[in-house]
């Protein structure tokens, strides 16, 4: 291994350790209460060293979004190795997504943060934001591929455009889970005050409804 490659790996390893530490701090204190001092203390690094990797806590949160999207993509890639009809693969991806959000809420909130960024110049120039975008494209390709498999095996109506349908599934799933989390956090529209929302049962109903809608009719 050359010197440059060794330096690159060491830098990436330290970056991942910083994200590990930030995740632990957020778990204890929440994102709003987290400070760069907290992360430096958790990693046992100086603040100067920490700033070499992340200029502020928002950059760290973006790093969490990138890591989370990477982990979610691994789950989706694994689903595509299963020998099942495409419609079942889509349902399995839905289950994987729900499990991921339930098990890793910090990553889900980091996704929402990334998607709320409006500065296009920043999104196009920041290396972490670029990786988030690459991961999002990869995620879309997995959903699209599952749909195409279903259209080929006859389990999904092939009158749909697979790429457009993949976007609809992604957007609907993300929005549905976000509404449930906002309800639970108390930050939501008054419309939801009188509605009992259980994220798991609601998402399972959504997956069933989605499957019925896209299934090829006999």
HUUR-V589760 format. One record per residue. N is the residue number from 1. PHI is phi as a letter, one per 40 degrees, with the letter a starting at -180 (* if undefined). Layout:
n = <N & N>
phi = <PHI & PHI>
This chain:
n = <1 & 2 & 3 & 4 & 5 & 6 & 7 & 8 & 9 & 10 & 11 & 12 & 13 & 14 & 15 & 16 & 17 & 18 & 19 & 20 & 21 & 22 & 23 & 24 & 25 & 26 & 27 & 28 & 29 & 30 & 31 & 32 & 33 & 34 & 35 & 36 & 37 & 38 & 39 & 40 & 41 & 42 & 43 & 44 & 45 & 46 & 47 & 48 & 49 & 50 & 51 & 52 & 53 & 54 & 55 & 56 & 57 & 58 & 59 & 60 & 61 & 62 & 63 & 64 & 65 & 66 & 67 & 68 & 69 & 70 & 71 & 72 & 73 & 74 & 75 & 76 & 77 & 78 & 79 & 80 & 81 & 82 & 83 & 84 & 85 & 86 & 87 & 88 & 89 & 90 & 91 & 92 & 93 & 94 & 95 & 96 & 97 & 98 & 99 & 100 & 101 & 102 & 103 & 104 & 105 & 106 & 107 & 108 & 109 & 110 & 111 & 112 & 113 & 114 & 115 & 116 & 117 & 118 & 119 & 120 & 121 & 122 & 123 & 124 & 125 & 126 & 127 & 128 & 129 & 130 & 131 & 132 & 133 & 134 & 135 & 136 & 137 & 138 & 139 & 140 & 141 & 142 & 143 & 144 & 145 & 146 & 147 & 148 & 149 & 150 & 151 & 152 & 153 & 154 & 155 & 156 & 157 & 158 & 159 & 160 & 161 & 162 & 163 & 164 & 165 & 166 & 167 & 168 & 169 & 170 & 171 & 172 & 173 & 174 & 175 & 176 & 177 & 178 & 179 & 180 & 181 & 182 & 183 & 184 & 185 & 186 & 187 & 188 & 189 & 190 & 191 & 192 & 193 & 194 & 195 & 196 & 197 & 198 & 199 & 200 & 201 & 202 & 203 & 204 & 205 & 206 & 207 & 208 & 209 & 210 & 211 & 212 & 213 & 214 & 215 & 216 & 217 & 218>
phi = <* & c & c & c & c & c & c & c & c & c & c & c & c & c & c & c & c & c & c & d & c & c & c & c & c & c & c & c & b & g & c & c & c & c & b & c & c & c & c & c & c & c & c & g & b & c & c & c & c & d & c & c & b & b & c & a & c & c & c & c & c & c & c & c & c & c & c & d & c & c & c & c & c & c & c & c & c & c & d & c & c & c & c & a & d & d & c & c & c & c & c & c & c & c & c & c & c & c & c & c & c & c & c & b & c & c & c & c & c & c & d & c & c & d & c & c & c & b & c & c & c & c & c & c & b & c & c & c & c & c & c & c & c & c & c & c & c & c & d & c & c & c & c & c & c & c & c & c & c & c & c & c & c & g & c & b & d & c & c & c & c & d & c & c & c & c & c & c & c & c & c & c & c & c & c & c & c & c & d & c & c & c & d & c & c & g & b & a & c & c & d & c & d & c & b & c & b & b & d & c & c & c & c & c & c & c & c & c & c & c & c & c & c & c & c & c & c & c>
